[in-house]
Amino acid sequence: MPPPTDSRASPPAALRRGVCLLLIAIAAGDAAGRLMSVNSVDLVRLERHLGEESRRRQPDAPPRQLQRPFLSSNDRSRWCTVRALVEHGTYAIDEIVSQPNWDTIDMVKHDGRGGPAPGPDEGHLFSSKPPLLPTLMAGEYWLLHRLTGKTLGSHPHELGRILLFTWNVLPFVGYLLILAGIADRYGTTDFGRVFVVAAGGLGTLVTAYAVSFTNHWPAACAALVALDAMLRIVVDGDRRPRWFVIAGTAAAFTAACELPAVSFAACVLALLAGKSPRSTLVAALPGAVLVVAAALAANYVAHGTLAPAYAQRHVAGGWYDFQYRRGDRVVDSYWKPTTEKSEIDRGEPSMAAYALHVLVGHHGVFSLTPIWLLSLAGLAITLRRPAAGGGEARAVAAAILACSVVCLTFYIVRPPEDRNYGGMATGFRWAIWFAPLWLYAMLPAADALAVTRGRRLLAATLLAVSVATASYPTWNPWTQPWLKVFWDSCSGRV
């Protein structure tokens, strides 16, 4: 890529930034608006009707509660930990999952010290999700709980939406501002720059998951922060220590949210070390170590071991293989080998079929979000440029390509039971954290498409399909993608 240009005084730059600002406002408003409509299913009228019928028969009957703003077992698993930490001072979620509307299948059971507890009256239940993010969220919930006296159990919609607004929507504004800055520095056409910001604001699955408490959104946000700091160091030549601290810390936090992103963190540190070994050692590395230490400490306090709960996923008689009590019933864990699972959680037996659908099929990265085809083209353009004057950009492009190939391969070659496309999700959600890397990578291709009207029409078409995919779930990303629904319809399965 060419060196950054300074066009701050020119009218086109002012216009471009104005357009980007409007796009950011629209995207943030879209995320906030969908957040306000979050609900697991449309049960408003049914809940009201059942409540009236219940009060008619028994005036003192408690209100019927069918609605909930937490949309799947995946995010409820994390919310259970948040509640348990603040309301009970423990990572054990037994008291939470026993309450109506707070059930989850994403949990494990052990004796509190890392040992198995398979029997119904042994040990305690814990979220299977890494505890770092719920621990951070619990800090804000503790403050709200202290100020209002309310709990997520008594006021889930009010407190849940406040927490998600500060956790997702406000950082999303910062995410887009950083992306707009990257587009402004490294893009060469107004069309290409605005296209990338529009794609980042409306055309990726990041926006679909902005209404849910997941690891994907924090990972994408951290990856963008790390990318921005790394570009300033590697491409722009800015060697100030703060960028090293930010790059190392954010890259490690990305890996703490998405374990395969360890490859990204390694690439970031390697690129930084190539420019300044000393600054990498004294500034970037300590920030990364701090994040790793926090993640391991939270995991140890929660589970009595440094190994994540996922390490027990396929261990016979391990944390996922248990029974527990719900009222007077003994219930098998959903993940117990003998438990009947949904079709998608049984996994794709054919690795070839899985790879096809992950890339270009019904859960396809490129079929559902075809703007990523421009990212491939952008990487090819950058890697083919002469090394003279563009070696730094080529190194960054090579790192993005290497991370993408390594991580997608890791996901595809998992055991059959793990080849489930991310479960009930509106796309291949494990690739969401790549969004900022691929948005930067598409800049050269977006600039190339600005040349003619036909090319701009092609870019707009790719963007339209991608926006449709991101908008399809409306307010619940824990649904099948539109291509999978269409696929099943055509095959007579629905």
Summary of the structure (lengths in Angstrom):
residues: 494
radius of gyration: 23.6
end to end distance: 48.2
largest distance: 82.1
contacts: 1665
relative contact order: 0.12
helix: 63%
strand: 4%
